[in-house]
């Protein structure tokens, strides 16, 4: 991992999801000029499959609307097929694919 999490916490919006005082998931978003970008969605492995990712994505969409955006965007690795399937099910469309560090990044968006 080469992400600078300290810088991200300072300059991005990071929302935490806690259950019974335990951190179970987080979402990191970046306000851009014309959209809100979902930079990261992470759910603790032992808490996956409980709907926390969906909850955070819905939260990000409401955040985008509250900030006046009409679009939300994200990107993911094409190999993360379960994530891609979830995003499509939630109304995200594929905008483009591009080579990225030996893999393929899928850029997706959703109109709000």
N, C-alpha and C positions, 0 to 999 in steps of 0.2 A: 504494500500500500504506500502510495506516495502523496496522498492527499494531505494538505495542510489544514488539519481540523481546527487548530487554534485560530488561524486566519478566517476560516469559514464561520466560526462562532462569532467572530467580531463583525464580519461584513455581510453575512447572510441571515435569513430568518430560520431559526431552528426551533421546531416545536417537538416536545417530548410527550409520550403517552405512558403514563404510569398506572399500574393496577396494583392495588394493595401496597402502595408505597414502593413498588418495584418498577424500575424502568423496563418497559417491554418493547418499545418501538420509538422511532423518531422520523421526522421528515424535515428536509432542508430545502428551502426555496430561495430563489433569487428574483427580486423584482427587476424586470427589464423594461425597456422603453414601451413596448406594446404588448407584453404578456408576462405572466408569472412562470418562471422555469422551476420545475421540480428537479433539483440537483441530486437528491438522494432520498430513498425510502429504505429504512432498515428495520427489520423485525427480528428480535432475538430468536435464534433457532428453536429453542424449546417452546416458544410462544407462537410459532407460525401455524397457519391454518385456523386461526380463531377470529379472523376478520379485522385484525388490527391494521393491516396494510390498506384495506378498503376504507376503514375509518379515517386514516390519515390522508388518503387521496381525496376523500369527500371534504375533509377539513381544508386541504389546500385549495380546492375549487371554491369553497366559501370565502376563503381568504382572498383569492384572486378577485372574486366579485366585489368584496368589500373594499378592495384597493382600486376598483374601477376598471379592471381588465375584462376583456371579452374573450380571451383565449388563455389557455394554460398549455404548457409544453413540457415534455420530458424526453429522455433518451435512455436506451437500454441496450444491452448486448443481445444480439440476435439469438445466441445460444440459450438465453434465459427464457425458454419457450413458455413456461408457466406464467411468468411476468407479462410477456407479450400477450398471451391469451387473456389474462386479467385486464390489461389496459384496453384491449379491443372490446371486451365485454362491457367495460365501463364507458365506452363511447369514444375512445381515442382512435385516431386514424393515423396511418403511416404516411408521413410526409416525404421521407427519403431514407436511404441507407447509404452508409459510407464506410470505407475501410478505416479501421482504428486499431492500432497496436496489435496487428496480426489477426484481428477479428472483424466483426461487422457491427457498427453502431446503428440502431434503428431510432430515428428521430420521429416522435409522435406528437400530436396535438389534439386539443379538444376545444371546440367553441363553447362558450358559456352563455 
